[in-house]
């Protein structure tokens, strides 16, 4: 089966999490760069990566790369690529997105126009025609410039992988599903440990945690652009991967995952989303103020995305809110707390310095993942 160079973009700061996921799927990493992991894989890998990766944004098939400092360089570089090996004569193709960092060519619209023109010229020669109907399957293209090095790729995913399909209703500032999954995977939490999100909003963090605990593949219930690329991927590949993913699900697992929110309407939305994801039986949602957070058990986890001013709430209210977070955390016995926030004085008002602090870009917002680590629980006796 033909091997491809596959590229998975991700949130800046979460490359290590995605890298581990890809390795765990059994593939060899070929390159790690800011916000992108590349690996070698066949058509089956395209299916598996789309359906199984929790932290990636999308899965791209690299068509080629080259150096370009002028539009002529770009045109000739794109035209030299073997597009006929990827796009059939009646395929619909366009440049979905062009981005440029520290490069001489930086206008997205001009880049898109030149790339489209070059592909058309290449395919005219390959298919011996002057006209393309473009009335069949869609083949969206993405172009990246980094220091004048161009990468051109086909987007196999379509809607970003964070769109699992379960979140039909949202809070005002929801955390992306793949970011939520990555935050959970950065902690030592496992499905047999307590997890509480006291700012659960539309339920994303508890839902992603439940899906991880139950081994539910994040893309199992959605579709992807490349499912129609029968010239590259046998439809049976998709069916086989989905069937394997279904066999991995642990339907009878027991969990202690809880989501709280001050707004009863948000709690109801979270319940609806959890049911859509098939994990409503694994999560307890409740309308509760952070000031009322308590738990009688030891060794639990708080993993949460509290308000931090840039998106919701008033900056003036943040000191009081984070002071309350610190007080309630202090009242828990041997717990760990992991929170993502753009509020740079979070540690000050929580009243405790984080054991670790990781910078993550949530879209264009610089955030910090503060990690307050509690003691490990004693090992269970094997007797």
C-alpha positions, 0 to 999 in steps of 0.5 A: 500500500502506498505510503504518504507523508502525513501532517497533523496540526495541533495547538501550539504547546501541545506537540508532545501530546500529539506526538505520543498519540501518533506513536501509540497508534504505531506510526513513525514520526518524521518531523516535529515543528511548532504546531505540527507533527509529521509521520509516515503512513498509508491509506489506513493511517489516514483513516485511523488518524482521523478517527482516533487522534484526540488532540490533532486539528486535522490530517493532511496528506503532503503533496510536496514541498519546495523553496519559493521567494517569488510568485514564479517560484511558487507557480513552478514549484506547485506545477511540478508536483504530481497532482494527477496522482491525487486529484481525479479529472472531475475532482473539485479542488481549491486552496482552502487556506494559505498561511505564511510565517517569516516569508517573502510571499505573505498574501493569502489571496495571491498565494491561493490564486497562484496555486490554483492556476498552477494545479490547473496547468499541471492537470491540463497536461496530465489529463490532456484537456482544457476544461475541468468540470469539477463536479465530483468529490472535493479535494481541499488544499492547504498551503503553508509558508515558513521562512520561504519553505512551502508545504502543499497538502490535501486536507483529508478531514474537512471540519476540524477534528475538534468537532466531534459531533456531540456539542450541539449546544455551547456556552459563550466561551467553550474550550475546544474538544481537542484542547480539552482532551490534551489537557486531560492527557497532560495529567496523570488522571486515569478513569478510575480516579475522581475528576471534577470540573467546577466550571464545566460550561457545556461539559467538554472537559468531563465529556472528553474525560469520559470518552478517554476512560471508556476508550471511545474514539473521538471521530467514531461518529463523524464523517471526513472529506477523504471518505469520498476519495475512493481513488486513494482510500478504499471505503472498506478501510474506513469501515474496518477502522470504525469497527475496530474502534467500536470493539475497543469501547468499554461499555461497563466501565465505572467512573467518578467524573463530575461537572459543576456550573453556576448556571442551571441552563448550562448544566442542562446543555452539558447533560444533552451534549454528554448524552449525544456523546454516549457518556451521560451515564458516566458523568454527574452534572450539577448546578453548583457554585465554586464556593461550594466545592468540596469532596469527602474522598482523597486523591481527586483531580480538578481539571478546569477552564475557569473564566479569565476575563478575555472572553467572559466576566469582568477583570475586576471579579477575577481576583475574588474568583481565583481566591475562592478557587484557591480556598476550595482547593486547599480544603480538599484532601490530597487533590491535584488541580490543573487549570488553563487560564489567561489570567496571569495573576492566577497563582497570586490569588490562588495563594499557591505556586504551581508545580508546573506551568505550561504555555499553550495558545488557545487560538490567538490567546496565550494561556497558562496550564497551571499544574498543582500536583497532589500526592500519589495514592498508595499502591493497592495491595495485590493480595 
